[in-house]
Amino acid sequence: MGAGEARTISAAWRTRSGSAGQALHATLDVRESVYGILAARLADPTPGPVAALEHLTLRWAAATARSTLVAGADRPAEVVVGTDPAFVVPDRLAFAAVELLRAVDPRHVKECPVDEGGCGWLFLDQSRNSSRRWCAMADCGAQAKARKLTERRRAARASTVRAPRR
């Protein structure tokens, strides 16, 4: 979104009482729904009904109702998401979330391992052999490896502590 569109959204939030809070709530609901859907798939890879999927479906349907189809003479028709400026952010997020869920292979979704010092965030493993362990090596991976190295060094020092001389 450009600066002009951001100003339009901001103006809509200022002029329509409560719309900013509603947009924030809808945005968080979409985010939590996507997390719930993906986390449920991690726990049980067989698809089944998930309450989060119903939430996202409702948000997506509302976003669709606030969208329009525009056909150009020299280009294919396109869906313009977010005809109501106050709800552009959650509407576009709902569409993006549905596209993500349609495109992502659930086998490539992983969770950064909390028990190994990770953050618990979900990430998409696009490594060649699907062996990525951390959401970001520069953050969680490096910190976890540094902690393990420190623990190994402490253990090595503790095992080499000599008895005091008499």
Backbone bond lengths (Angstrom), bond angles and torsions (degrees), N, CA, C in turn:
res aa  C-N    CA-C-N  psi(-1)  N-CA   C-N-CA  omega(-1)  CA-C   N-CA-C  phi
1 M - - - 1.439 - - 1.515 107.95 -
2 G 1.295 115.04 143.65 1.450 120.19 -178.90 1.520 111.77 -91.51
3 A 1.322 115.20 175.88 1.465 121.17 -178.28 1.526 111.30 -63.19
4 G 1.316 117.78 -38.88 1.461 120.97 179.41 1.515 111.98 -62.74
5 E 1.315 115.59 -44.01 1.468 119.80 178.51 1.521 110.85 -66.25
6 A 1.314 117.30 -37.21 1.470 120.97 177.43 1.523 110.52 -62.77
7 R 1.328 117.12 -39.93 1.473 120.14 177.30 1.528 111.01 -64.27
8 T 1.322 116.68 -39.86 1.464 120.91 179.18 1.525 110.67 -63.20
9 I 1.312 116.02 -42.83 1.468 121.22 178.72 1.520 110.06 -64.00
10 S 1.308 116.60 -46.55 1.463 121.59 179.49 1.525 110.92 -59.62
11 A 1.324 117.01 -41.94 1.473 120.94 178.52 1.525 110.48 -64.22
12 A 1.332 116.76 -39.64 1.473 119.99 178.71 1.522 110.29 -63.67
13 W 1.311 117.12 -40.00 1.466 120.23 179.31 1.523 111.16 -66.64
14 R 1.335 117.21 -36.53 1.471 120.39 179.78 1.529 112.02 -71.13
15 T 1.327 116.99 -37.89 1.462 120.01 -174.09 1.524 113.60 -85.96
16 R 1.320 117.52 -24.36 1.473 120.43 -179.59 1.521 109.21 -107.16
17 S 1.301 114.78 105.55 1.469 121.40 -176.22 1.528 111.42 -56.14
18 G 1.308 115.08 128.47 1.464 121.38 176.26 1.514 114.99 82.83
19 S 1.333 118.09 -7.52 1.469 119.25 -176.18 1.528 112.26 -68.46
20 A 1.329 117.26 -34.26 1.464 119.53 178.77 1.527 110.27 -64.64
21 G 1.318 116.82 -43.48 1.465 120.77 177.95 1.516 112.09 -64.13
22 Q 1.335 116.12 -39.54 1.464 119.94 177.89 1.531 110.84 -65.19
23 A 1.327 116.01 -41.52 1.467 120.07 179.17 1.525 110.64 -64.93
24 L 1.325 116.53 -40.99 1.462 120.17 177.79 1.529 110.35 -63.12
25 H 1.322 116.78 -45.65 1.469 120.70 179.32 1.537 110.49 -60.09
26 A 1.320 116.85 -43.61 1.465 120.77 179.94 1.525 110.92 -64.68
27 T 1.330 116.38 -40.70 1.462 121.24 179.42 1.527 110.96 -63.05
28 L 1.323 116.38 -46.08 1.468 120.26 178.53 1.521 111.15 -65.02
29 D 1.333 116.77 -36.25 1.461 120.93 178.84 1.526 110.72 -63.97
30 V 1.329 116.94 -41.21 1.469 120.31 177.35 1.523 109.75 -63.34
31 R 1.335 116.40 -46.69 1.475 119.95 -179.53 1.523 111.18 -59.55
32 E 1.318 117.06 -47.26 1.464 120.89 -178.97 1.522 111.46 -67.13
33 S 1.322 117.12 -33.74 1.461 120.24 178.08 1.529 110.96 -64.81
34 V 1.317 116.39 -45.60 1.466 120.24 179.18 1.527 109.90 -61.90
35 Y 1.328 116.26 -43.83 1.465 119.49 177.82 1.531 109.94 -60.46
36 G 1.325 117.53 -45.62 1.463 120.97 -179.85 1.517 112.90 -60.80
37 I 1.314 116.20 -40.92 1.465 120.62 179.53 1.523 110.48 -64.95
38 L 1.323 116.29 -48.69 1.466 119.79 -178.00 1.526 111.90 -69.00
39 A 1.328 117.12 -39.59 1.466 120.14 178.70 1.523 110.49 -64.73
40 A 1.319 117.09 -38.43 1.468 120.02 177.56 1.520 110.57 -64.61
41 R 1.329 117.37 -36.97 1.462 120.52 178.20 1.519 111.27 -67.39
42 L 1.344 117.05 -32.31 1.467 120.01 176.66 1.522 110.35 -67.04
43 A 1.314 115.74 -40.29 1.460 120.49 -177.79 1.525 111.53 -72.10
44 D 1.346 116.30 -38.14 1.460 121.18 -178.76 1.523 107.84 -143.93
45 P 1.336 117.52 103.92 1.459 120.35 -174.35 1.524 115.09 -67.12
46 T 1.338 117.89 -13.34 1.459 118.33 178.12 1.525 108.63 -79.25
47 P 1.324 117.01 125.97 1.463 118.85 -177.57 1.522 111.31 -64.71
48 G 1.280 115.38 141.57 1.450 121.66 178.62 1.508 109.59 -156.78
49 P 1.309 117.13 174.44 1.463 119.01 -179.25 1.525 110.82 -66.05
50 V 1.280 115.67 132.04 1.451 122.24 -179.94 1.522 106.69 -129.37
51 A 1.334 116.99 131.71 1.459 120.34 179.36 1.522 111.09 -57.75
52 A 1.313 116.62 -35.81 1.466 120.43 -179.84 1.528 110.79 -63.56
53 L 1.321 116.77 -33.22 1.460 120.30 178.17 1.530 110.26 -65.73
54 E 1.312 116.78 -37.62 1.464 120.73 176.87 1.528 110.78 -65.68
55 H 1.336 117.06 -41.50 1.470 120.50 177.48 1.519 110.96 -60.34
56 L 1.327 115.85 -46.81 1.462 119.90 -178.84 1.522 110.23 -65.02
57 T 1.311 117.24 -39.62 1.466 120.66 178.56 1.521 110.45 -59.81
58 L 1.315 117.23 -42.43 1.468 120.61 178.33 1.528 111.66 -65.19
59 R 1.326 117.58 -42.54 1.469 121.11 178.07 1.524 110.74 -64.89
60 W 1.321 116.62 -39.84 1.459 121.52 179.53 1.528 110.31 -67.14
61 A 1.332 116.94 -40.75 1.469 120.66 178.29 1.532 110.68 -63.88
62 A 1.329 116.57 -40.88 1.468 119.79 177.53 1.528 110.47 -64.86
63 A 1.322 116.35 -40.09 1.467 120.41 178.32 1.525 110.43 -65.11
64 T 1.312 116.46 -38.91 1.463 120.61 178.24 1.527 110.29 -63.32
65 A 1.322 116.69 -38.73 1.467 120.56 178.65 1.533 111.22 -65.18
66 R 1.323 116.71 -26.13 1.464 120.74 178.64 1.531 111.64 -99.99
67 S 1.321 116.09 25.21 1.463 121.71 179.06 1.520 108.70 -122.07
68 T 1.296 114.66 166.97 1.462 119.07 178.82 1.522 109.50 -141.93
69 L 1.312 114.59 157.67 1.455 121.29 177.76 1.523 107.49 -102.78
70 V 1.331 116.17 126.98 1.460 121.69 -178.77 1.524 107.78 -118.28
71 A 1.332 115.39 125.81 1.456 120.59 179.24 1.518 108.64 -110.25
72 G 1.313 115.77 129.12 1.452 121.11 177.57 1.507 110.55 -105.05
73 A 1.327 116.38 153.52 1.459 120.48 -179.71 1.526 111.69 -68.51
74 D 1.324 116.84 -33.95 1.461 120.39 -175.51 1.527 113.88 -112.81
75 R 1.321 116.61 14.08 1.466 119.57 178.58 1.531 109.20 -149.25
76 P 1.333 116.30 160.67 1.473 119.05 179.08 1.535 110.89 -65.45
77 A 1.306 115.18 158.67 1.469 120.32 176.75 1.524 109.26 -64.64
78 E 1.305 115.81 148.82 1.458 120.16 178.69 1.525 110.12 -136.94
79 V 1.306 115.08 152.30 1.460 121.26 176.55 1.521 107.27 -90.88
80 V 1.314 115.87 125.84 1.456 121.40 175.24 1.521 106.35 -100.36
81 V 1.315 115.44 110.11 1.461 121.64 -176.47 1.516 109.04 -90.75
82 G 1.310 115.78 130.50 1.453 119.86 174.76 1.512 113.97 95.25
83 T 1.324 117.17 61.23 1.459 119.52 177.40 1.524 111.69 -79.09
84 D 1.315 117.38 -16.20 1.463 122.06 175.14 1.522 107.55 -100.19
85 P 1.344 117.81 110.96 1.467 119.70 -175.03 1.526 114.48 -55.90
86 A 1.304 118.39 -31.11 1.464 120.42 -178.28 1.527 112.29 -68.17
87 F 1.337 117.11 -20.45 1.456 120.06 -176.44 1.536 113.52 -120.04
88 V 1.312 116.65 18.30 1.461 120.36 179.73 1.534 110.86 -59.59
89 V 1.319 117.03 -45.80 1.470 120.19 -175.49 1.533 111.42 -62.17
90 P 1.342 119.76 -56.29 1.472 117.55 -179.63 1.531 113.14 -66.75
91 D 1.337 117.26 -30.97 1.467 119.00 179.45 1.524 111.07 -66.06
92 R 1.319 116.74 -45.73 1.467 119.34 179.10 1.521 111.25 -67.20
93 L 1.323 115.96 -35.60 1.463 119.23 177.58 1.523 110.46 -65.28
94 A 1.324 118.11 -40.63 1.466 121.27 178.70 1.527 110.30 -61.60
95 F 1.336 117.22 -44.34 1.463 120.16 177.74 1.525 110.84 -62.91
96 A 1.327 116.96 -43.93 1.467 120.69 179.79 1.529 110.76 -64.06
97 A 1.327 117.00 -37.75 1.466 120.96 179.62 1.522 110.79 -64.41
98 V 1.320 116.57 -43.21 1.465 120.17 178.69 1.520 109.82 -63.78
99 E 1.326 117.19 -42.98 1.465 120.07 177.79 1.523 111.48 -62.46
100 L 1.326 116.90 -40.07 1.466 120.51 177.24 1.523 110.44 -60.54
101 L 1.314 116.73 -48.56 1.463 120.41 -178.09 1.525 111.96 -65.82
102 R 1.310 116.81 -29.42 1.462 120.33 177.75 1.527 111.43 -74.88
103 A 1.328 116.32 -30.13 1.463 120.18 -172.57 1.528 114.31 -96.64
104 V 1.319 117.31 -28.80 1.465 119.69 -171.98 1.535 110.80 -81.24
105 D 1.321 113.81 138.30 1.461 120.19 174.23 1.523 106.74 -82.90
106 P 1.322 118.92 115.46 1.471 120.89 -176.06 1.525 113.77 -56.71
107 R 1.331 117.62 -22.49 1.469 120.14 178.31 1.522 111.91 -69.06
108 H 1.328 116.94 -16.34 1.462 120.50 -179.35 1.530 112.88 -97.58
109 V 1.316 116.24 0.48 1.467 120.00 176.71 1.519 107.94 -88.66
110 K 1.321 115.63 127.41 1.464 120.85 -179.67 1.513 109.86 -132.33
111 E 1.318 114.51 165.33 1.461 120.93 177.51 1.522 109.10 -113.45
112 C 1.316 115.95 132.52 1.459 121.29 177.09 1.535 107.03 -63.73
113 P 1.338 118.69 121.49 1.469 121.94 -168.93 1.538 113.99 -70.18
114 V 1.307 115.72 108.69 1.466 121.76 179.70 1.523 110.72 -63.47
115 D 1.327 116.29 -40.59 1.466 120.14 -177.85 1.531 112.69 -66.39
116 E 1.320 117.20 -12.59 1.462 121.39 177.31 1.526 111.77 -111.45
117 G 1.323 115.68 16.44 1.464 119.68 177.54 1.507 114.77 96.52
118 G 1.326 118.44 5.92 1.462 121.87 178.68 1.518 111.78 -81.51
119 C 1.320 115.39 -177.63 1.461 121.14 -173.96 1.517 113.90 -98.27
120 G 1.325 118.16 -15.05 1.456 120.70 -179.16 1.519 114.35 89.33
121 W 1.325 117.65 -1.53 1.470 120.36 178.86 1.522 109.58 -70.97
122 L 1.331 114.66 153.60 1.451 120.66 174.80 1.525 108.47 -87.82
123 F 1.330 115.88 146.48 1.457 119.78 177.48 1.521 109.30 -146.06
124 L 1.309 115.16 162.95 1.451 121.93 179.72 1.525 108.52 -99.07
125 D 1.315 116.41 116.84 1.460 122.07 179.95 1.527 108.90 -86.90
126 Q 1.315 115.78 106.38 1.458 120.58 179.19 1.528 111.69 -109.50
127 S 1.338 115.44 19.74 1.465 118.59 178.29 1.527 109.59 -68.98
128 R 1.304 115.98 158.04 1.460 121.74 -174.93 1.525 112.01 -57.74
129 N 1.315 117.14 -44.28 1.468 119.80 -176.97 1.536 112.59 -107.27
130 S 1.315 116.78 16.15 1.470 122.93 176.63 1.531 111.96 56.18
131 S 1.333 115.75 44.23 1.460 119.98 -176.03 1.531 113.69 -113.21
132 R 1.315 117.14 8.27 1.466 119.29 -179.02 1.522 109.62 -64.68
133 R 1.335 116.79 139.81 1.463 120.32 -176.46 1.516 113.37 -112.59
134 W 1.328 116.94 -27.62 1.457 120.56 -171.50 1.526 110.56 -114.41
135 C 1.316 116.30 151.65 1.461 119.31 176.38 1.519 109.72 -62.91
136 A 1.319 116.32 -39.86 1.470 121.68 176.98 1.516 107.81 -148.91
137 M 1.298 116.27 121.27 1.456 120.44 -179.34 1.523 110.65 -61.16
138 A 1.333 116.69 -36.63 1.468 120.37 -178.04 1.529 111.84 -65.69
139 D 1.320 117.63 -24.46 1.462 120.68 -179.40 1.532 110.22 -103.77
140 C 1.301 115.55 -89.15 1.468 120.91 -173.96 1.524 113.09 -62.05
141 G 1.309 117.51 -45.27 1.467 120.35 -177.73 1.510 112.51 -61.92
142 A 1.313 116.80 -46.77 1.469 120.61 -179.11 1.530 110.63 -65.47
143 Q 1.320 116.63 -41.78 1.470 119.77 179.51 1.517 111.28 -64.96
144 A 1.322 116.95 -42.85 1.463 120.32 -179.93 1.528 110.90 -65.18
145 K 1.317 116.64 -42.44 1.466 119.84 178.51 1.522 111.07 -65.14
146 A 1.326 117.09 -38.63 1.473 120.14 178.20 1.529 110.37 -65.31
147 R 1.335 117.00 -40.97 1.477 120.25 177.41 1.527 111.21 -61.72
148 K 1.330 116.86 -44.28 1.460 120.46 179.86 1.522 111.61 -63.73
149 L 1.325 116.52 -40.45 1.461 120.49 178.45 1.527 110.19 -63.57
150 T 1.326 116.61 -43.61 1.465 120.74 178.20 1.527 110.51 -61.49
151 E 1.332 117.38 -43.21 1.465 121.21 178.62 1.538 110.81 -62.22
152 R 1.336 117.36 -42.85 1.470 120.49 179.24 1.526 110.76 -63.40
153 R 1.327 116.48 -41.66 1.466 119.89 -179.96 1.524 110.93 -66.04
154 R 1.331 116.63 -41.28 1.474 119.65 178.16 1.521 110.71 -63.97
155 A 1.327 115.64 -42.03 1.470 119.73 179.28 1.530 110.24 -64.10
156 A 1.320 117.18 -39.80 1.472 120.59 179.34 1.520 110.29 -65.73
157 R 1.341 117.30 -41.66 1.470 120.09 178.27 1.519 111.05 -65.90
158 A 1.323 117.04 -39.78 1.465 120.40 -179.24 1.525 110.77 -65.81
159 S 1.334 117.02 -34.65 1.465 119.09 -178.88 1.525 111.85 -78.08
160 T 1.313 117.64 -17.69 1.462 119.48 -179.51 1.529 111.90 -102.39
161 V 1.310 117.79 5.40 1.471 120.61 178.00 1.515 107.39 -66.77
162 R 1.318 114.94 128.48 1.452 120.18 -177.08 1.523 110.14 -95.35
163 A 1.277 113.16 156.51 1.465 118.83 177.39 1.525 108.06 -69.04
164 P 1.324 117.91 145.78 1.463 120.33 -179.91 1.521 110.75 -64.52
165 R 1.351 116.39 145.81 1.475 122.40 178.62 1.501 109.93 -76.91
166 R 1.331 115.06 151.12 1.467 119.85 179.05 1.465 111.35 -107.03
